Amino acid sequence: MRTSHVTDLKKQAEDATKKAMVEASTDAAKRAALGLFSSDDDPSSEPNDEAGASKSKRNKLILLAALGLFVVIGVLGMLMSYWHWFLALGVTGLGGLYLRRRVKRRLAERREEQATRVEVSRPEEQARKAKDAKRREADVQISNARARAEAEAEAAHA
């Protein structure tokens, strides 16, 4: 009976902590959203000098810090309840990175292989073209020789 009372107190403490984190993060998000989405149409509020620029920078840093705090509180709150899902996502992400690395490496190897095939085929193609050109030249010479021989034979008969 005593241990269930202790576990009930621990559970209540955890629930109170979660509720406080959610409220703090919600408040921070509201403040950040108000800062982001407030429309100041007053042209005098724009920073025209160095003091205005530094104030704008400071406000941006404060906003970024508030958003960062919101993210940290949100992550901590979720980790308290859903740590096993985050572990599964992390393992899945690592597996995805590993597969991506393997795929990239294989694609690079294929590109290299294709590049070497193209380089090898180019000299072979050039040699084939040279043989074709010699064959055409020889055909032209043979046809010229036949034409000359026919012309000489006609001249000899006449």
Secondary structure, 3 states (H helix, E strand, C coil): CHHHHHHHHHHHHHHHHHHHHHHHHHHHHHHHHHHHHCCCCCHHHCCCCHHHHHHHHHHHHHHHHHHHHHHHHHHHHHHHHHHHHHHHHHHHHHHHHHHHHHHHHHHHHHHHHHHHHHHHHHHHHHHHHHHHHHHHHHHHHHHHHHHHHHHHHHHHHC
